[in-house]
Amino acid sequence: MQSIKLPSKPPSSPHSILNLSFRIFFSAAALFAVVTMLLWAFVFTGHTDIDAQVLNPLYWHGHEMIYGYALAVVAGFLLTAVKTWTGVMMPHGYKLLGIFVCWLLARLSWIAFGMGIVVAGNSSLLLYVAAVFDVVFVASMAYVIFRAVLQVKQYKQMGILAKLALLTLGNGLCYWGIINADMNTTKIGIYSGFYLIIGLVLTIGRRVVPFFIERGLSIDMETSEPIKLHSSKTQDIASLVFFCAFFISDMFYPNKYLLTVTALGVAVIKIVRMIGWYHHGIWQKPLLWSFYIAFLGMCLSFLLYALQPWLGYPHSIAMHGLAIAGVGMMTLAMMTRVSLGHTGRSIHQPPKTVSVMYGLMVSVFISRVLLPLVDMSHYLMWIMVAQSAWIACFVLFCISYLPMLARPRPDGLFG
């Protein structure tokens, strides 16, 4: 007698925000972007109890923007996208909550450290706590992705897993450097994490941006043909080679000729790629032109890296340009687009506030990167304007998107 296979039980979670990772991690990342920038404004103006002998306040800011904010968005995106790529269900419900709590406890420990809170007479104890939870957070995320990739034999995703492993190593170097009062090791951990995140953004962006443009425009109104964008394998390899060389040059081998050639190489390749992706119809769709503006800002930032040794402006201007465009604008564009699609809402009718959010992020770039180039005498003011625009941008995201991220899908499906 043939046995009857019963249908599998549909997934469920105690609250909609725990259905898939993008809901809770995007929500937390946006809230954290506001909180950490507010705290950074106090740190930057000297209203903090951070001991500069223990940790350079600039590194406190850098660590939390990279390993706090950016990694939260990466977790939200990857633990959702891998389900789509592989068909394997990702953590949801209490399992997802467990991964998220590790991220949250690490962030609370860093905030407490930044506020000068001392536990058991030792300010460094908070960093040990943060280190443990940060490692568990990334390790658990990497484990579930690796398990899914292995299950369906999608070995092409191993590059993403390698970046997650290197990010864990970079974060470990940060903690090692801080605990041992080795600022050079801390700097390596911060910068390696930053460039690994940029590498991850370039890898994921190369996959999803053409897809989003194709889905967002569908038909070319002039030719009535479906829009199909192509990516070149040669460009992929050249981009990887130049970016790795740039990474090594900027961090370990500060030769101005090598830095200029490699940074210029990355910029040129990305510009050629953007030309291949271009379609005039994107300017009618904020969810599309936001990605294009993000890539344009990254290209401009690589050009700033190339020119910096010759024109003598601060290295941090080029670095912040890459951070604002490659992390700030790109993650904002990703969160606003993914949140609509995966909550069952139309990607063709985003909230009217998205254009304002993108405009605010562009103003962050202008104020933090471009205006200091022409008027360094008001540097502090430009930074404060950029901080204010960043905070306003993510407050607006929270108002517009947190309600939909916390509610069930309108079509009643799980997701």
C-alpha positions in Angstrom: 0.0 0.0 0.0 1.5 3.4 -1.0 2.0 5.9 1.7 0.4 9.3 1.4 2.8 12.2 1.8 1.2 14.9 4.0 1.7 18.5 3.1 4.4 20.2 5.1 3.3 22.6 7.8 3.4 26.2 6.6 6.0 28.4 8.3 4.8 30.7 11.1 6.2 33.1 13.7 5.0 34.8 16.8 4.9 38.2 15.1 5.1 39.4 11.5 8.4 41.2 12.1 10.0 37.8 12.7 8.7 36.3 9.4 11.8 37.0 7.4 15.1 38.6 8.4 14.7 41.8 6.3 11.8 42.9 8.5 13.6 43.0 11.8 17.1 43.8 10.6 16.0 46.7 8.3 13.9 48.1 11.1 16.7 47.8 13.6 19.3 49.2 11.1 17.3 52.3 10.5 16.7 52.9 14.2 20.3 52.3 14.9 21.4 54.7 12.1 19.5 57.5 14.0 20.7 56.5 17.5 24.4 56.0 16.6 24.6 59.2 14.5 23.0 61.2 17.4 25.6 59.7 19.8 28.4 60.3 17.3 27.4 64.0 17.2 28.1 64.1 20.9 31.3 62.1 20.6 32.6 64.3 17.7 32.0 67.5 19.7 33.8 66.1 22.7 30.7 65.5 24.9 31.5 61.9 25.7 33.5 59.8 28.2 35.3 57.6 25.7 38.9 57.3 26.8 41.0 58.1 23.8 43.9 56.1 25.3 41.6 53.0 25.0 39.9 53.8 21.7 40.1 56.6 19.2 36.6 58.0 19.1 36.8 58.0 15.3 37.3 54.2 15.4 34.2 53.9 17.7 32.2 55.6 15.0 33.7 53.6 12.2 33.3 50.3 13.9 29.6 50.8 14.6 28.8 52.1 11.1 30.5 49.1 9.5 30.0 46.2 11.9 26.8 47.6 13.4 24.7 49.4 10.8 26.0 47.9 7.5 26.2 44.3 8.8 22.6 44.6 10.0 21.5 45.5 6.5 23.7 42.8 5.0 22.0 40.2 7.4 18.6 41.4 6.5 19.3 41.2 2.8 21.3 38.0 2.6 19.1 35.9 5.0 16.1 36.9 2.8 17.8 36.7 -0.7 19.4 33.3 0.0 15.9 31.9 0.5 15.0 33.2 -3.0 18.3 32.1 -4.6 18.3 28.5 -3.1 14.6 27.8 -2.2 15.8 26.8 1.3 13.8 28.4 4.1 15.9 30.8 6.2 15.5 31.3 10.0 12.3 32.8 11.1 10.4 33.2 14.4 12.4 32.5 17.5 15.5 31.3 15.5 15.7 34.6 13.7 15.1 36.4 17.0 18.1 34.6 18.5 20.4 35.8 15.7 19.0 39.3 16.0 19.5 39.5 19.8 23.2 38.7 19.4 23.5 41.7 17.1 21.4 43.9 19.5 23.4 43.0 22.6 26.7 43.8 20.8 25.3 47.2 19.8 24.0 48.0 23.2 27.4 47.1 24.7 29.1 49.5 22.2 26.7 52.3 23.0 27.2 51.8 26.7 31.0 51.9 26.1 30.6 55.1 24.1 28.6 56.7 26.9 31.4 55.9 29.4 29.5 53.3 31.4 31.8 51.1 33.5 30.9 47.6 34.5 32.5 46.0 37.6 35.1 48.8 37.6 36.3 47.9 34.1 35.2 49.8 31.0 36.7 47.2 28.7 34.4 44.5 30.0 31.7 45.8 27.7 33.9 45.2 24.7 34.4 41.6 25.7 30.7 41.2 25.9 30.3 42.9 22.5 33.0 40.7 21.0 31.3 37.5 22.0 27.9 38.5 20.6 29.3 40.0 17.4 31.1 36.7 16.7 28.0 34.6 17.4 25.9 36.9 15.3 28.1 36.7 12.1 28.9 33.0 12.7 25.2 32.0 12.9 24.4 34.1 9.8 27.2 32.5 7.9 26.2 29.0 9.1 22.6 29.1 7.8 23.7 30.6 4.5 26.5 27.9 4.1 24.0 25.2 5.0 21.5 26.4 2.3 24.2 26.8 -0.3 25.6 23.3 0.4 22.1 21.8 0.3 21.4 23.0 -3.3 25.1 23.0 -4.4 25.1 26.7 -5.4 28.8 27.0 -4.9 28.9 30.4 -6.7 27.7 31.9 -3.4 30.9 30.9 -1.7 32.4 34.3 -2.5 29.8 35.9 -0.2 30.6 33.4 2.5 34.3 34.2 2.2 33.6 37.9 2.7 31.5 37.1 5.8 34.5 35.1 7.2 36.9 37.9 6.5 34.5 40.4 8.1 34.6 38.2 11.2 38.4 38.3 11.1 38.4 42.1 10.6 36.0 42.5 13.6 38.2 40.3 15.7 41.2 42.5 14.8 39.3 45.5 16.0 38.6 43.9 19.4 42.1 42.6 19.7 43.5 46.0 19.0 41.3 47.8 21.4 41.7 45.4 24.3 45.5 45.4 23.8 45.7 49.2 23.2 47.1 48.6 19.7 45.6 51.4 17.6 47.3 50.1 14.4 45.6 46.7 14.6 42.3 48.4 15.4 42.7 50.6 12.3 43.4 47.5 10.1 40.3 45.9 11.5 38.2 49.0 10.8 39.5 49.6 7.2 39.4 46.0 6.2 35.8 45.7 7.4 34.9 48.9 5.4 36.5 47.7 2.2 35.0 44.2 2.6 31.5 45.8 2.9 32.2 47.8 -0.2 33.3 44.6 -1.9 30.1 42.9 -0.8 28.0 45.9 -2.1 29.8 45.8 -5.5 29.2 42.0 -5.7 25.5 42.1 -4.7 24.9 45.3 -6.7 26.3 43.7 -9.8 23.6 41.0 -9.4 20.6 42.9 -8.3 20.7 46.4 -9.9 20.3 45.1 -13.5 17.5 42.8 -12.2 15.8 45.7 -10.5 16.0 47.9 -13.6 14.6 45.1 -15.8 11.8 44.5 -13.4 11.1 48.1 -12.7 10.9 49.2 -16.4 9.8 45.9 -18.0 9.2 47.2 -21.5 11.1 49.8 -23.5 8.4 52.3 -24.6 10.3 53.2 -27.7 11.0 49.7 -29.1 8.2 47.8 -27.3 10.8 45.2 -26.5 11.6 43.7 -23.0 14.5 45.5 -21.4 17.4 43.2 -21.0 20.7 44.3 -19.4 23.9 42.4 -19.8 26.9 42.2 -17.5 30.4 41.4 -18.9 32.5 38.7 -17.3 35.6 40.6 -18.4 34.3 43.6 -16.4 33.7 41.4 -13.4 37.2 40.1 -13.4 38.8 43.5 -14.1 36.7 45.1 -11.3 37.8 42.4 -8.8 41.5 42.7 -9.7 41.6 46.5 -9.5 39.5 46.7 -6.3 41.7 44.1 -4.5 44.8 46.0 -5.6 43.3 49.2 -4.4 42.3 47.7 -1.1 45.9 46.4 -0.5 47.5 49.7 -1.7 45.4 52.0 0.5 45.8 49.8 3.6 49.2 48.2 3.4 51.3 49.8 0.7 50.7 53.6 0.5 52.3 54.3 -2.8 50.6 57.2 -4.5 51.2 55.9 -8.0 49.7 52.5 -7.3 46.8 54.1 -5.4 46.0 56.4 -8.2 46.2 53.7 -10.9 44.1 51.2 -9.0 41.4 53.7 -7.8 41.2 55.1 -11.3 40.9 51.6 -12.7 37.9 50.8 -10.4 36.2 54.1 -11.3 36.6 53.6 -15.1 35.3 50.0 -15.0 32.3 51.1 -12.9 31.5 54.0 -15.2 31.6 51.7 -18.2 29.3 49.3 -16.4 26.9 52.1 -15.5 26.8 53.2 -19.2 25.8 49.6 -20.1 23.0 49.7 -17.4 21.7 53.1 -18.3 18.1 53.6 -19.5 16.5 57.0 -19.5 13.4 55.4 -18.0 15.1 55.1 -14.6 14.6 58.8 -13.9 10.9 58.2 -13.7 11.4 55.6 -10.9 13.0 56.7 -7.6 13.6 53.1 -6.6 15.8 52.8 -9.7 17.6 56.1 -10.0 18.6 55.8 -6.3 20.8 52.8 -7.2 22.3 54.7 -10.1 23.1 57.7 -8.0 24.7 55.4 -5.4 27.0 53.9 -8.1 27.7 57.3 -9.5 28.8 58.5 -6.0 31.0 55.5 -5.6 32.7 56.3 -9.0 33.2 59.9 -7.9 34.7 58.7 -4.6 37.2 56.4 -6.3 38.2 59.4 -8.4 38.7 61.3 -5.2 41.0 58.5 -4.0 43.0 58.7 -7.2 43.4 62.5 -7.0 44.0 62.8 -3.2 47.8 62.1 -3.2 48.3 64.9 -5.8 45.8 67.5 -4.5 46.5 67.0 -0.8 43.0 67.1 0.6 42.3 64.8 3.6 42.1 61.1 2.9 38.9 60.9 5.0 37.0 62.9 2.4 37.4 60.2 -0.2 36.7 57.5 2.4 33.5 59.2 3.6 32.4 59.7 0.0 32.7 55.9 -0.6 31.0 55.2 2.7 28.1 57.5 2.1 27.5 56.4 -1.5 28.5 52.7 -1.2 27.0 52.1 2.3 24.6 54.9 3.0 22.8 55.4 -0.3 23.1 51.8 -1.5 21.7 50.3 1.6 18.9 52.9 1.7 18.0 52.1 -1.9 18.1 48.4 -1.1 16.0 48.6 2.0 13.3 50.8 0.4 13.1 48.5 -2.7 13.3 45.1 -0.9 10.9 46.0 1.8 8.1 46.7 -0.7 8.6 43.6 -2.8 8.9 41.2 0.1 5.9 42.6 2.0 3.7 42.1 -1.1 3.4 45.8 -2.0 3.9 47.3 -5.4 7.4 48.3 -6.3 5.8 50.8 -8.8 4.1 52.7 -6.1 6.6 53.4 -3.3 5.9 55.9 -0.5 6.1 59.5 -1.7 8.8 60.1 1.0 11.4 57.9 -0.8 12.5 60.8 -3.1 12.9 63.0 0.0 15.0 60.3 1.7 17.3 59.9 -1.3 17.6 63.7 -1.6 18.6 63.9 2.0 21.3 61.2 1.5 22.6 63.1 -1.6 22.8 66.2 0.6 24.8 64.1 3.2 27.3 63.4 0.3 27.4 67.0 -0.8 27.9 68.4 2.7 30.4 65.8 4.0 32.4 65.3 0.9 32.1 68.1 -1.7 31.6 71.2 0.3 34.8 70.6 2.5 36.8 70.4 -0.8 35.9 74.0 -1.6 35.5 75.5 1.9 37.5 73.7 4.5 37.2 76.8 6.9 33.6 75.6 7.8 34.5 71.9 8.0 32.8 71.4 11.4 29.6 73.0 10.1 29.5 70.9 7.0 29.9 67.7 9.1 27.1 68.8 11.4 24.8 69.5 8.4 25.7 66.0 7.1 24.9 64.4 10.4 21.5 66.2 10.6 20.6 65.2 7.0 21.5 61.5 7.8 19.4 61.5 10.9 16.4 63.2 9.1 16.7 60.6 6.3 16.5 57.6 8.6 13.8 59.2 10.8 11.7 59.5 7.6 12.5 55.8 6.7 11.3 54.7 10.1 8.0 56.7 9.8 7.4 55.4 6.2 8.6 51.8 6.4 8.5 50.5 10.0 4.7 50.1 10.0 4.8 48.0 6.8 7.7 45.9 8.1 5.8 45.2 11.3 2.5 44.3 9.7 1.4 41.1 7.8 1.5 41.0 4.1 -1.7 42.4 2.5 -2.1 39.1 0.5 -1.9 37.0 3.6 1.2 35.1 2.5 4.1 34.4 4.9 7.0 36.7 4.3 
